[in-house]
Amino acid sequence: MPEMQNMFIRHRKYLIYLMVIYIACWGFTEYKTVFAGLLLGTAVSMFNLRLINRKMHAFDDAIEKGNKVKSMGTGMRMAAAIVAAYISMRFPDVFHLVSVVIGLMTAYAVIMIDYFVQNVILHK
């Protein structure tokens, strides 16, 4: 499980770097709604990544103890995405909807890119 924790820390670090870039772009470009949407979507994506990490730890503990395995929290992650989409539709002058949706998928893109880098490039 320490490897999973290291992966989570790495993914969280990459997402924070992306969010810092979004904040800088929000401040220095005229596309404020686009970068605000990316920031909102990525923040919710990071929250969802944290939920997945917590559920995976609970899943691992349940398997080790021989207990019944609970849900992986799909409903909560979907609810967070719906709230982010609602916020962007409620305040279209602040958040760009398509950017929020792209931001929601950012954590999954980071996971795939990290997998490719760690397993294909570094461990030939």
LUMMI-228017 format. One record per residue: x, y, z of N, C-alpha, C in turn. Coordinates in nm, 2 decimals. Each point is the difference from the previous one (the first is absolute). Layout:
{{X; Y; Z}; {X; Y; Z}; {X; Y; Z}} ...
END
This chain:
{{0.08; -0.12; 0.00}; {-0.08; 0.12; 0.00}; {0.08; 0.13; 0.00}} {{0.13; 0.00; 0.05}; {0.08; 0.12; -0.01}; {0.02; 0.05; -0.14}} {{0.00; -0.09; -0.10}; {0.01; 0.04; -0.14}; {-0.12; 0.08; -0.04}} {{-0.12; -0.05; 0.04}; {-0.12; 0.07; -0.03}; {0.00; 0.14; 0.06}} {{0.05; 0.01; 0.12}; {0.01; 0.13; 0.07}; {0.10; 0.09; -0.07}} {{0.11; -0.05; -0.05}; {0.09; 0.08; -0.08}; {-0.06; 0.05; -0.13}} {{-0.07; -0.09; -0.06}; {-0.07; 0.04; -0.13}; {-0.10; 0.12; 0.03}} {{-0.08; -0.02; 0.11}; {-0.09; 0.11; 0.03}; {0.07; 0.13; 0.03}} {{0.11; 0.00; 0.07}; {0.08; 0.12; 0.03}; {0.05; 0.06; -0.13}} {{0.05; -0.08; -0.09}; {0.05; 0.04; -0.13}; {-0.11; 0.07; -0.08}} {{-0.12; -0.07; -0.01}; {-0.11; 0.05; -0.07}; {-0.05; 0.14; 0.06}} {{-0.01; 0.00; 0.13}; {-0.04; 0.12; 0.07}; {0.10; 0.12; -0.03}} {{0.12; -0.03; 0.00}; {0.11; 0.10; -0.03}; {-0.02; 0.05; -0.15}} {{-0.02; -0.09; -0.09}; {-0.02; 0.05; -0.14}; {-0.13; 0.08; -0.02}} {{-0.10; -0.04; 0.07}; {-0.13; 0.08; -0.01}; {0.02; 0.14; 0.07}} {{0.08; 0.01; 0.10}; {0.02; 0.13; 0.06}; {0.09; 0.09; -0.09}} {{0.10; -0.06; -0.07}; {0.07; 0.07; -0.10}; {-0.09; 0.06; -0.11}} {{-0.09; -0.09; -0.05}; {-0.09; 0.04; -0.10}; {-0.09; 0.12; 0.05}} {{-0.05; -0.01; 0.12}; {-0.08; 0.10; 0.06}; {0.07; 0.13; 0.01}} {{0.13; 0.00; 0.04}; {0.08; 0.12; 0.01}; {0.02; 0.06; -0.14}} {{0.02; -0.08; -0.10}; {0.00; 0.05; -0.14}; {-0.13; 0.06; -0.04}} {{-0.11; -0.06; 0.03}; {-0.13; 0.06; -0.03}; {-0.02; 0.13; 0.07}} {{0.04; 0.01; 0.13}; {-0.01; 0.13; 0.07}; {0.08; 0.11; -0.07}} {{0.12; -0.04; -0.04}; {0.09; 0.10; -0.07}; {-0.07; 0.04; -0.13}} {{-0.05; -0.09; -0.08}; {-0.06; 0.03; -0.12}; {-0.13; 0.08; 0.02}} {{-0.07; -0.03; 0.10}; {-0.12; 0.08; 0.04}; {0.04; 0.14; 0.02}} {{0.11; 0.02; 0.07}; {0.04; 0.14; 0.04}; {0.06; 0.08; -0.12}} {{0.06; -0.07; -0.09}; {0.08; 0.07; -0.11}; {-0.06; 0.00; -0.14}} {{-0.11; -0.08; -0.01}; {-0.07; 0.00; -0.14}; {-0.14; 0.06; 0.01}} {{-0.05; 0.01; -0.12}; {-0.14; 0.05; 0.00}; {-0.11; -0.11; 0.00}} {{0.05; -0.12; 0.01}; {-0.09; -0.12; 0.01}; {-0.03; -0.04; 0.14}} {{-0.05; 0.09; 0.08}; {-0.02; -0.02; 0.14}; {-0.11; -0.11; 0.02}} {{-0.11; 0.00; -0.07}; {-0.10; -0.10; 0.02}; {0.05; -0.14; -0.03}} {{0.08; -0.01; -0.11}; {0.06; -0.13; -0.03}; {0.09; -0.06; 0.11}} {{0.09; 0.08; 0.05}; {0.09; -0.04; 0.10}; {-0.07; -0.02; 0.13}} {{-0.10; 0.08; 0.03}; {-0.08; -0.02; 0.12}; {-0.07; -0.13; 0.00}} {{-0.05; -0.03; -0.12}; {-0.07; -0.13; -0.02}; {0.09; -0.12; 0.02}} {{0.12; 0.01; -0.06}; {0.10; -0.10; 0.01}; {0.04; -0.02; 0.15}} {{0.02; 0.11; 0.07}; {0.03; 0.00; 0.14}; {-0.10; -0.07; 0.08}} {{-0.13; 0.04; -0.02}; {-0.11; -0.07; 0.07}; {-0.01; -0.14; -0.03}} {{0.01; -0.04; -0.13}; {-0.01; -0.14; -0.03}; {0.12; -0.08; 0.05}} {{0.12; 0.05; 0.00}; {0.11; -0.07; 0.05}; {0.00; -0.01; 0.15}} {{-0.06; 0.10; 0.07}; {-0.01; -0.01; 0.15}; {-0.10; -0.11; 0.03}} {{-0.11; -0.01; -0.07}; {-0.09; -0.11; 0.03}; {0.06; -0.13; -0.04}} {{0.08; 0.00; -0.11}; {0.06; -0.13; -0.04}; {0.10; -0.04; 0.11}} {{0.07; 0.09; 0.06}; {0.10; -0.03; 0.11}; {-0.08; -0.05; 0.12}} {{-0.12; 0.06; 0.03}; {-0.08; -0.05; 0.10}; {-0.04; -0.15; -0.02}} {{-0.04; -0.02; -0.13}; {-0.04; -0.14; -0.04}; {0.11; -0.10; 0.01}} {{0.12; 0.05; -0.03}; {0.12; -0.09; 0.01}; {0.03; -0.03; 0.15}} {{-0.02; 0.10; 0.09}; {0.01; -0.03; 0.14}; {-0.10; -0.10; 0.05}} {{-0.13; 0.01; -0.05}; {-0.10; -0.09; 0.04}; {0.04; -0.14; -0.05}} {{0.05; -0.01; -0.12}; {0.04; -0.14; -0.05}; {0.11; -0.05; 0.09}} {{0.09; 0.08; 0.03}; {0.11; -0.05; 0.09}; {-0.05; -0.05; 0.13}} {{-0.09; 0.08; 0.07}; {-0.05; -0.04; 0.13}; {-0.08; -0.13; -0.02}} {{-0.08; -0.01; -0.10}; {-0.08; -0.13; -0.02}; {0.09; -0.12; -0.03}} {{0.11; 0.03; -0.07}; {0.09; -0.11; -0.03}; {0.07; -0.05; 0.13}} {{0.03; 0.09; 0.09}; {0.06; -0.04; 0.13}; {-0.11; -0.08; 0.08}} {{-0.12; 0.04; 0.00}; {-0.11; -0.07; 0.07}; {-0.02; -0.13; -0.07}} {{0.01; -0.01; -0.13}; {-0.02; -0.13; -0.07}; {0.11; -0.09; 0.04}} {{0.12; 0.05; 0.00}; {0.12; -0.09; 0.04}; {-0.01; -0.05; 0.14}} {{-0.04; 0.09; 0.09}; {-0.02; -0.05; 0.14}; {-0.11; -0.10; 0.01}} {{-0.11; 0.02; -0.07}; {-0.11; -0.10; 0.00}; {0.04; -0.13; -0.05}} {{0.08; 0.00; -0.11}; {0.05; -0.13; -0.06}; {0.09; -0.07; 0.10}} {{0.09; 0.07; 0.06}; {0.10; -0.06; 0.10}; {-0.07; -0.06; 0.12}} {{-0.11; 0.07; 0.05}; {-0.07; -0.05; 0.11}; {-0.11; -0.10; -0.03}} {{-0.02; -0.02; -0.13}; {-0.10; -0.10; -0.05}; {-0.14; 0.05; 0.01}} {{-0.02; 0.13; 0.02}; {-0.13; 0.06; 0.01}; {-0.06; 0.02; -0.14}} {{-0.13; 0.03; 0.00}; {-0.07; 0.03; -0.12}; {0.05; 0.13; -0.06}} {{0.02; 0.01; -0.13}; {0.05; 0.11; -0.07}; {-0.11; 0.10; -0.03}} {{0.02; 0.13; 0.04}; {-0.10; 0.10; -0.03}; {0.02; 0.06; -0.13}} {{-0.09; 0.09; -0.03}; {0.00; 0.08; -0.13}; {0.13; 0.08; -0.01}} {{0.04; 0.03; -0.13}; {0.11; 0.08; -0.02}; {-0.03; 0.15; -0.01}} {{-0.12; 0.04; 0.03}; {-0.04; 0.14; 0.01}; {-0.03; 0.07; -0.13}} {{-0.05; -0.08; -0.10}; {-0.03; 0.06; -0.13}; {-0.11; 0.11; 0.01}} {{-0.09; -0.02; 0.09}; {-0.11; 0.10; 0.01}; {0.05; 0.13; 0.05}} {{0.09; 0.00; 0.10}; {0.05; 0.12; 0.05}; {0.09; 0.08; -0.11}} {{0.07; -0.08; -0.07}; {0.09; 0.07; -0.11}; {-0.09; 0.05; -0.11}} {{-0.11; -0.07; -0.03}; {-0.10; 0.06; -0.10}; {-0.07; 0.12; 0.05}} {{-0.03; 0.00; 0.13}; {-0.07; 0.12; 0.06}; {0.10; 0.12; 0.00}} {{0.12; -0.02; 0.03}; {0.10; 0.11; -0.01}; {0.01; 0.05; -0.14}} {{0.00; -0.08; -0.10}; {0.01; 0.04; -0.14}; {-0.13; 0.08; -0.04}} {{-0.11; -0.05; 0.05}; {-0.13; 0.07; -0.03}; {0.00; 0.14; 0.07}} {{0.05; 0.01; 0.12}; {0.00; 0.13; 0.07}; {0.09; 0.09; -0.08}} {{0.12; -0.04; -0.05}; {0.09; 0.08; -0.07}; {-0.07; 0.05; -0.13}} {{-0.07; -0.09; -0.07}; {-0.07; 0.04; -0.12}; {-0.11; 0.10; 0.03}} {{-0.07; -0.03; 0.11}; {-0.11; 0.10; 0.04}; {0.06; 0.14; 0.03}} {{0.11; 0.00; 0.07}; {0.06; 0.13; 0.03}; {0.04; 0.07; -0.13}} {{0.06; -0.07; -0.10}; {0.04; 0.06; -0.12}; {-0.12; 0.05; -0.08}} {{-0.11; -0.07; 0.00}; {-0.12; 0.04; -0.07}; {-0.07; 0.11; 0.07}} {{0.01; 0.01; 0.13}; {-0.06; 0.10; 0.08}; {0.07; 0.14; -0.01}} {{0.13; -0.01; -0.02}; {0.09; 0.12; -0.01}; {0.08; -0.01; -0.13}} {{-0.07; 0.01; -0.12}; {0.07; -0.01; -0.13}; {0.10; 0.11; -0.03}} {{-0.02; 0.12; 0.07}; {0.09; 0.11; -0.02}; {0.13; -0.02; 0.08}} {{0.01; -0.10; 0.09}; {0.12; -0.03; 0.08}; {0.06; -0.13; -0.05}} {{-0.07; -0.10; -0.02}; {0.05; -0.13; -0.04}; {-0.05; -0.05; -0.14}} {{0.09; -0.05; -0.08}; {-0.03; -0.05; -0.13}; {-0.03; -0.15; 0.02}} {{-0.12; -0.04; -0.05}; {-0.05; -0.14; 0.03}; {0.09; -0.11; -0.06}} {{0.04; 0.02; -0.13}; {0.09; -0.10; -0.06}; {0.13; -0.01; 0.07}} {{0.05; 0.11; 0.05}; {0.13; 0.00; 0.08}; {-0.02; -0.08; 0.13}} {{-0.11; 0.02; 0.06}; {-0.03; -0.08; 0.13}; {0.00; -0.15; -0.03}} {{-0.07; -0.04; -0.11}; {0.00; -0.14; -0.04}; {0.14; -0.05; -0.03}} {{0.08; 0.08; -0.07}; {0.14; -0.04; -0.03}; {0.07; -0.01; 0.13}} {{-0.01; 0.09; 0.09}; {0.06; 0.00; 0.13}; {-0.04; -0.12; 0.08}} {{-0.12; -0.04; -0.01}; {-0.05; -0.12; 0.08}; {0.07; -0.13; -0.05}} {{0.05; 0.00; -0.12}; {0.07; -0.12; -0.06}; {0.15; 0.01; 0.02}} {{0.05; 0.11; 0.06}; {0.14; 0.02; 0.01}; {0.07; -0.11; 0.09}} {{-0.06; -0.03; 0.11}; {0.07; -0.10; 0.08}; {0.01; -0.14; -0.07}} {{-0.09; -0.03; -0.08}; {0.01; -0.13; -0.08}; {0.11; 0.01; -0.10}} {{0.01; 0.12; -0.06}; {0.11; 0.02; -0.10}; {0.13; -0.01; 0.07}} {{0.01; 0.06; 0.12}; {0.13; 0.00; 0.07}; {0.03; -0.15; 0.04}} {{-0.10; -0.07; 0.04}; {0.03; -0.14; 0.04}; {0.05; -0.08; -0.12}} {{-0.06; 0.02; -0.12}; {0.04; -0.08; -0.12}; {0.14; 0.04; -0.04}} {{0.03; 0.13; 0.00}; {0.13; 0.05; -0.04}; {0.11; -0.05; 0.10}} {{-0.04; 0.01; 0.13}; {0.10; -0.05; 0.10}; {0.02; -0.15; -0.02}} {{-0.10; -0.08; -0.02}; {0.02; -0.14; -0.03}; {0.09; -0.02; -0.12}} {{-0.02; 0.07; -0.10}; {0.08; -0.02; -0.12}; {0.15; 0.04; 0.03}} {{0.02; 0.11; 0.07}; {0.14; 0.04; 0.03}; {0.06; -0.10; 0.09}} {{-0.07; -0.04; 0.11}; {0.06; -0.09; 0.10}; {0.03; -0.14; -0.06}} {{-0.09; -0.05; -0.07}; {0.01; -0.14; -0.04}; {0.06; -0.03; -0.14}} {{-0.02; 0.10; -0.09}; {0.05; -0.02; -0.13}; {0.14; 0.06; -0.03}} {{0.01; 0.13; 0.05}; {0.12; 0.07; -0.03}; {0.11; -0.03; 0.10}} {{-0.03; 0.00; 0.13}; {0.10; -0.01; 0.11}; {0.03; -0.15; 0.02}} {{-0.09; -0.09; -0.02}; {0.03; -0.14; 0.02}; {0.00; -0.09; -0.13}} {{0.08; 0.04; -0.09}; {0.00; -0.07; -0.13}; {0.03; -0.14; 0.02}} 
END
